[in-house]
């Protein structure tokens, strides 16, 4: 339901019948509720009775609804208490209960008529404006922006850190939406905030203001900044007017228009400056993706139809689409060129045609497939300067980055200069046509393209951004295994005959093995503690190694699996073995059985270990222990005291 502008009771509505006579449309009096609409004003005809009632009751009593706007509505005075309108081809005569009500209604109509020639309406198609305000009238769209943590938190920090700019001041919030920036301003100490919102979101903003008991601080005004009136000038203007490539949606022009209410020259604007960055990029995969889409139209027998005649048109259409996604900064082939707009000094007309002259000194040989765009805005307060960046090196925002492809790429070499211009030509669809002309200096090679910023291709999928091809200067495979090896050295995974015992307590093998069966690994001492050095063992040559608790009867080394089983059988056959020793054997077997079951349940590489087995299983390559455990000949594998370390996760590179 739109914001109510007037409620006029005791009205009669008449229409023209087939004999061109005025007849009562309803056999009873009605109430006419005039409401705000971005396109003009709504007239809701309600059946009288029962007082005002809530929104649900009014909807039940609603008889009809008209949309009145100055461009297609004719209205004529009929005395002091009646008014004649032609709405949507239907003639409607309204008789009011009093002259005052009729005068109020005519004043609203006159205000609507004056909006026809507003700055906003002159530069915007009706269909585009209707779609635009409908889009931002949804709570889900406001939520999408509010949940952009970088966006919302940066605004909050910029306002809080410059609280003296807001304390006791009058603030104008241009395009307030849900009113979140207005709340920040009040929290920073603003005396009053005018929250101007043109979409139907204004009613929700009012609900938030009322429910937060701030009606005395935040005044919600439903309307366009180009059409509303304020009772006073303001000290600060706040807004979030940025679109894709900074300028899309032409909201920045509305932001600059609001300066007519700003005190000069001491007034402040948040944000105060915007920088659009432009850089050449190379991305063969993106180019081929768009190129192959157009190749669909190369089919000569698509269900018996030859499509080739439309291939050129399809190619042009696909390459007119700017690509909205994110990428690795390393695909940029030169330092970005910056185009700055100072919002404190710029005029809205400056944004009707924006020309950016570019000159790129190529840093890397390759194919230039187009230009990449992103923007930064500055909040230049009296206490702190805060920046909000959408650069590919920074955390991702809902603006992402934008890339414009050249239909004909340009091969460039390191040291060459690629120059040209980018022109953003504003259109009445609240967007821009992006004209790109590029030339390789010293050659006859050039390429150009014109793109429709209103019709982008939203390519972002949420998948991690891969590094560009050719970024690896070392072997990724060796780097990966080395990382695992280093992890293995830290965590010292213990193995006994293929059974993991790290984190499960030490295993006392003194009663089941003989020191002569032990073989020193990695240069550890023998049974007598000698220092016979052994060569490093390559991973994969042994099935497992382990650390054993030392005792007076246990040497240092490795127990071959077949010898261990043979000795175990001999001990079972010894008739003089004590009963206590048999119980120890049973306990050991039960422990190994339990450990084997846990090992079988261990998750694969990349998954977290279970709570009962905090062992980084991904460091066990091919069933062998990491070779990093054998790199130090002076380090004994068998120790009298064993420390258990829990595995730490391995984090891969994250690219934004």
Rosetta blueprint (number, residue, H / E / L):
1 X L
2 X L
3 X L
4 X E
5 X E
6 X E
7 X E
8 X E
9 X E
10 X E
11 X E
12 X E
13 X E
14 X E
15 X E
16 X E
17 X L
18 X L
19 X L
20 X L
21 X L
22 X E
23 X E
24 X E
25 X L
26 X L
27 X L
28 X L
29 X L
30 X E
31 X E
32 X E
33 X E
34 X E
35 X E
36 X E
37 X E
38 X L
39 X L
40 X E
41 X E
42 X E
43 X E
44 X E
45 X E
46 X E
47 X E
48 X L
49 X L
50 X L
51 X L
52 X L
53 X L
54 X L
55 X H
56 X H
57 X H
58 X H
59 X H
60 X H
61 X H
62 X E
63 X E
64 X E
65 X E
66 X E
67 X E
68 X E
69 X L
70 X L
71 X L
72 X L
73 X L
74 X E
75 X E
76 X E
77 X E
78 X L
79 X L
80 X L
81 X L
82 X E
83 X E
84 X E
85 X E
86 X E
87 X E
88 X L
89 X L
90 X E
91 X E
92 X E
93 X E
94 X E
95 X E
96 X L
97 X L
98 X L
99 X H
100 X H
101 X H
102 X H
103 X H
104 X H
105 X H
106 X H
107 X H
108 X H
109 X H
110 X H
111 X H
112 X H
113 X H
114 X H
115 X H
116 X H
117 X H
118 X L
119 X H
120 X H
121 X H
122 X H
123 X H
124 X L
125 X L
126 X H
127 X H
128 X H
129 X H
130 X H
131 X H
132 X H
133 X H
134 X H
135 X H
136 X L
137 X L
138 X L
139 X H
140 X H
141 X H
142 X H
143 X H
144 X H
145 X H
146 X H
147 X L
148 X L
149 X H
150 X H
151 X H
152 X H
153 X H
154 X H
155 X H
156 X H
157 X H
158 X H
159 X H
160 X H
161 X L
162 X L
163 X H
164 X H
165 X H
166 X L
167 X L
168 X L
169 X L
170 X E
171 X E
172 X E
173 X E
174 X E
175 X L
176 X L
177 X L
178 X L
179 X L
180 X H
181 X H
182 X H
183 X H
184 X H
185 X H
186 X H
187 X H
188 X L
189 X L
190 X L
191 X L
192 X E
193 X E
194 X E
195 X E
196 X E
197 X E
198 X L
199 X L
200 X L
201 X H
202 X H
203 X H
204 X H
205 X H
206 X H
207 X H
208 X H
209 X H
210 X H
211 X H
212 X L
213 X L
214 X L
215 X L
216 X L
217 X L
218 X E
219 X E
220 X E
221 X E
222 X E
223 X L
224 X L
225 X L
226 X L
227 X L
228 X L
229 X L
230 X L
231 X L
232 X L
233 X L
234 X E
235 X L
236 X E
237 X E
238 X E
239 X E
240 X L
241 X L
242 X L
243 X E
244 X L
245 X L
246 X E
247 X L
248 X H
249 X H
250 X H
251 X H
252 X H
253 X H
254 X H
255 X H
256 X H
257 X H
258 X H
259 X H
260 X H
261 X H
262 X E
263 X L
264 X L
265 X L
266 X L
267 X L
268 X E
269 X E
270 X E
271 X L
272 X L
273 X E
274 X E
275 X E
276 X E
277 X E
278 X E
279 X E
280 X E
281 X E
282 X L
283 X L
284 X H
285 X H
286 X H
287 X H
288 X H
289 X H
290 X H
291 X H
292 X H
293 X H
294 X H
295 X H
296 X H
297 X H
298 X H
299 X L
300 X L
301 X L
302 X E
303 X L
304 X L
305 X E
306 X L
307 X L
308 X H
309 X H
310 X H
311 X H
312 X H
313 X H
314 X H
315 X H
316 X H
317 X H
318 X H
319 X H
320 X L
321 X E
322 X E
323 X E
324 X E
325 X E
326 X L
327 X L
328 X L
329 X H
330 X H
331 X H
332 X E
333 X L
334 X L
335 X L
336 X L
337 X E
338 X E
339 X E
340 X E
341 X E
342 X E
343 X L
344 X L
345 X L
346 X L
347 X L
348 X H
349 X H
350 X H
351 X H
352 X L
353 X E
354 X E
355 X E
356 X E
357 X E
358 X E
359 X E
360 X E
361 X E
362 X L
363 X L
364 X L
365 X L
366 X E
367 X E
368 X E
369 X E
370 X E
371 X E
372 X E
373 X E
374 X E
375 X E
376 X E
377 X E
378 X E
379 X E
380 X E
381 X L
382 X L
383 X L
384 X L
385 X E
386 X E
387 X E
388 X E
389 X E
390 X L
391 X L
392 X L
393 X L
394 X L
395 X L
396 X L
397 X L
398 X L
399 X L
400 X L
401 X E
402 X E
403 X E
404 X E
405 X E
406 X E
407 X E
408 X E
409 X E
410 X E
411 X E
412 X E
413 X L
414 X L
415 X L
416 X L
417 X E
418 X E
419 X E
420 X E
421 X E
422 X E
423 X E
424 X E
425 X E
426 X E
427 X E
428 X L
429 X L
430 X L
431 X E
432 X E
433 X E
434 X E
435 X E
436 X E
437 X E
438 X E
439 X E
440 X E
441 X L
442 X L
443 X L
444 X L
445 X L
446 X E
447 X E
448 X E
449 X E
450 X E
451 X E
452 X E
453 X E
454 X E
455 X E
456 X E
457 X E
458 X E
459 X L
460 X L
461 X L
462 X L
463 X L
464 X L
465 X L
466 X L
467 X L
468 X L
469 X L
470 X L
471 X L
472 X L
473 X L
474 X L
475 X L
476 X H
477 X H
478 X H
479 X H
480 X H
481 X H
482 X H
483 X H
484 X H
485 X H
486 X H
487 X H
488 X H
489 X H
490 X H
491 X H
492 X L
493 X L
494 X L
495 X E
496 X E
497 X L
498 X L
499 X E
500 X E
501 X L
502 X L
503 X L
504 X L
505 X L
506 X L
507 X L
508 X L
509 X L
510 X L
511 X L
512 X L
513 X L
514 X L
515 X H
516 X H
517 X H
518 X E
519 X E
520 X L
521 X L
522 X L
523 X L
524 X L
525 X L
526 X L
527 X L
528 X L
529 X L
530 X L
531 X L
532 X L
533 X L
534 X L
535 X L
536 X L
537 X L
538 X L
539 X L
540 X L
541 X L
542 X L
543 X L
544 X L
545 X L
546 X L
547 X L
548 X L
549 X L
550 X L
551 X L
552 X L
553 X L
554 X L
555 X L
556 X L
557 X L
558 X E
559 X E
560 X L
561 X H
562 X H
563 X H
564 X H
565 X H
566 X H
567 X H
568 X H
569 X H
570 X H
571 X H
572 X H
573 X H
574 X L
575 X L
576 X L
577 X L
578 X L
579 X H
580 X H
581 X H
582 X H
583 X H
584 X H
585 X H
586 X H
587 X H
588 X H
589 X H
590 X H
591 X H
592 X H
593 X H
594 X H
595 X H
596 X H
597 X H
598 X H
599 X H
600 X H
601 X L
602 X L
603 X L
604 X L
605 X L
606 X L
607 X L
608 X L
609 X L
610 X L
611 X L
612 X L
613 X L
614 X L
615 X L
616 X L
617 X H
618 X H
619 X H
620 X L
621 X E
622 X L
623 X L
624 X E
625 X L
626 X L
627 X H
628 X H
629 X H
630 X H
631 X L
632 X L
633 X L
634 X L
635 X L
636 X L
637 X L
638 X L
639 X L
640 X L
641 X L
642 X L
643 X L
644 X L
645 X L
646 X L
647 X L
648 X L
649 X L
650 X L
651 X L
652 X L
653 X L
654 X L
655 X L
656 X L
